[in-house]
Amino acid sequence: MEQAKNLKEKLFRKKQNGWEMNIDINQIQNFARNYISFLNKAKTERECVKEFKKILEENNFQDIKEKENFKAGDKIYYINRHKNIYAAVIGSDDLKNGFNIIGSHIDSPRLDLKPNPLYESEDLALFKTHYYGGIKKYQWVNIPLSMHGVIVTKDKKIEINIGEKDDEPIFTIADLLPHLSKQQDKKKLEEAISGEDLNILVGSIPYETDEEISEKVKLNILNILNQKYGIVERDFVSSEIEFTPAMKAKSLGFDQSLVAGYGQDDRVCAYTSLKALLNINNPKRTAICLLADKEEIGSMGNTGMSSRSFEYFLSEILNKTIGNKPGLLDEIFQNTKVLSADVTGAYNPNYPNIYEKNNESYIGHGISVIKYTGSASKGGASDANAEYVGYIRNLFEKNNIAYQNSEMGKIGIGGGGTIAYILADKGTDVIDCGIPVISMHSPYEITSKFDIYNAYKAYEVFYKDE
């Protein structure tokens, strides 16, 4: 009996709840407290960039454009069009030998305004929206929403943020009452609320006038906006306005072991990877934190990972260190190691039938290392090679990082992807390595504080590895 027990201990892979390990709970709670504060300040990619820039500059990082030459130990950053940001600590090793890169994204599913959003219907003023990213539309009705973004007029750019403070109004999308929803109830879940039904209620008081004019409520709303911001209706055409859940991120559970909040996909990996970079001083290999936009809609556009803006950042590093030449960046990519730090779906005990329990991520069990994502036949995956998986595994085990290996659901049930394939296309070694999330892509996602802190430590040891 004892022999079999010892053999099992030796041969089986041990699954362990992270909270049962030898950990400093106070450190974990303190880190989570700062993370929650960040989530409540940064609900859009623009707000993330603003917060991250502040953090970087407080930690002696300089804008790449402000320095003519870089040397080992220098800390730099670059902001691309207010929506994505790259930061690096220059290493002492020859740059030809590659970088250690952690890439995350800072955009999240939300509701964007249409170009001509404001209309009036039966004495109510509403905004027309176009949803961004993969959402379950029914989850976005009858919840408090806040308004974020910028409006560019003929002569100025105006920042908007309404609904986050206690003394500010919120907005919402009104759903049908159950007494009148029999027809709606018969529809499939994905059809019960259509994209064109996601109209945000913004007001109901008509403009005071004795004149016989139409759309008095719409006029009153435009008048309020004009008085406060100096805008007219046409200015919505040159705006980027996003509506996000107005609920505050908070600790969840009697034991306060979890974080509930909007936008944790993928700001939880973005925050932890950036905070880990702050601990890097005088590394051997150059350490880079890559925070991209547009991942939720395919990584396209000039702030998405498919653009060449990241290559521009790397080329500037070469220009200001060893000098650039044709083919050098391609050579460097061949020697570069990457973690695609994006969240994954965690096992949800309310829906056990969609999971293959042997190969899922579990809340509180550490960072999840995913060899391939994609769907069904691994479509759209980069599929890391065994040598690189072995390198990551050994790195984490050597440094006592709690990790798990997983997929996301049963084969053919669904699937997903990250920016990993884009970086793999450049010739790097890359693997997905992120934090498990329950209710991913919902207005209120759930993560484990243990996993958050553990990811922070995992990213730190990756940056430091030689």
Number of C-alpha atoms within 10 A of each C-alpha: 6 7 8 9 9 10 11 12 11 10 8 8 8 8 11 14 13 19 16 9 9 7 12 10 13 9 12 17 18 13 18 22 15 10 22 20 13 19 22 17 16 19 28 24 24 21 19 25 22 18 14 23 21 12 15 20 14 11 12 12 20 19 16 21 10 8 11 10 14 19 15 18 17 18 27 23 21 23 19 17 11 14 22 28 28 24 27 29 27 26 25 14 15 15 22 17 14 21 28 21 27 28 27 33 30 31 28 28 26 25 25 21 23 17 18 14 17 22 17 19 11 8 14 17 24 24 19 21 24 17 20 17 17 14 18 14 19 17 13 23 18 14 17 18 26 22 22 21 20 17 18 16 17 8 6 10 13 14 14 15 15 17 20 22 12 7 8 10 14 19 22 21 18 15 15 12 8 9 6 9 12 11 8 14 12 10 11 9 12 12 13 16 20 10 15 10 16 23 22 23 19 20 17 18 14 17 17 10 8 6 6 6 9 10 16 20 24 24 21 18 21 18 17 14 14 13 11 9 14 14 20 13 15 11 15 20 15 14 19 17 22 24 26 26 25 23 18 17 22 18 21 16 10 7 7 12 18 22 24 23 24 27 28 31 30 25 28 29 28 28 21 24 29 26 21 21 25 19 11 20 16 17 18 20 24 27 28 25 25 25 33 26 26 24 24 23 15 15 19 14 14 17 23 25 27 19 14 13 20 22 12 12 20 18 17 19 21 19 15 15 17 14 11 15 10 7 8 14 18 14 17 19 21 17 16 23 23 24 26 25 33 26 27 30 25 25 23 17 9 6 8 11 11 15 20 15 16 9 16 23 30 26 25 24 22 29 32 29 24 23 20 24 26 19 20 13 10 16 14 17 20 24 21 19 13 10 10 16 18 11 10 19 16 13 16 19 11 10 12 12 20 23 25 20 17 23 25 25 22 17 15 11 11 12 18 15 21 26 27 29 23 17 23 21 12 15 17 23 23 28 29 27 30 30 33 30 27 22 15 23 23 23 24 19 18 24 27 26 28 28 28 27 21 25 27 24 21 26 27 22 19 23 28 20 12 13
